[in-house]
Amino acid sequence: MTSIEITPEERAELGKALTDALNPLATAIRSRESGLSEARMWEADPVDVTLSVLAAWKVVDTEIKRLTAIAAATAGSYGASYEQMGAVWGITRQGARKKWPDAVPRPAAARTGAALELFGGTSSLAQDPSSGGWTWTGEGADETRGAAEDGTWYATKEEAAAHAGAFLREHAADRGQGML
């Protein structure tokens, strides 16, 4: 799909619909700013009235940008690429990525980890790619399985390894094994 062009007739209809939708907002803004009733707000200084209209268009512009970002994120969640979004918007892939940086989900990074062998047992350490926290699972030499408590993530790999090591030591085949 490429950038969409509209006919002059469609542009005129769109302009009328947007202006009709904008008028109540511009009237409310002008009434609040001037203290005049909505029925009398058009009697104000023409500069002030036109600035009210400009202020209302700014509100609409901000809302359109927000809704556009939602539409881009929705398209990205269904598998649209930045290249496709850029083509529809009339910009490059890089421009689309800059405009909507979070629209296309990035593949989750694989967990990084390490293995730990102590006291006749083994433990695996894993890092959560989103939080950076570390956790562990293990099996002691006595075949007891264990893991970090539910929802526990440690700040460092070394901290997770220390907890895993304590578990492995507690579940050594010979509790004195490996002790000094």
Buried (B, 14 or more C-beta within 10 A) or exposed (E): EEEEEEEEEEEEEEEEEEEEEBEEBBBBBBBEBBEBEEEEBEEBEEEEBEBBBEBBBEEBEEEEEEEEBEBBBEBBEEEBBBEBBBBBBEBEBEBBBEBBEEBBEEEEEEEEBBEBEBBBBBBBBBBBEEEEBBBBBBBBBBEEEBBBEEEEBBEEBEBBBEBBBEBBBBBBEEEEEEEE
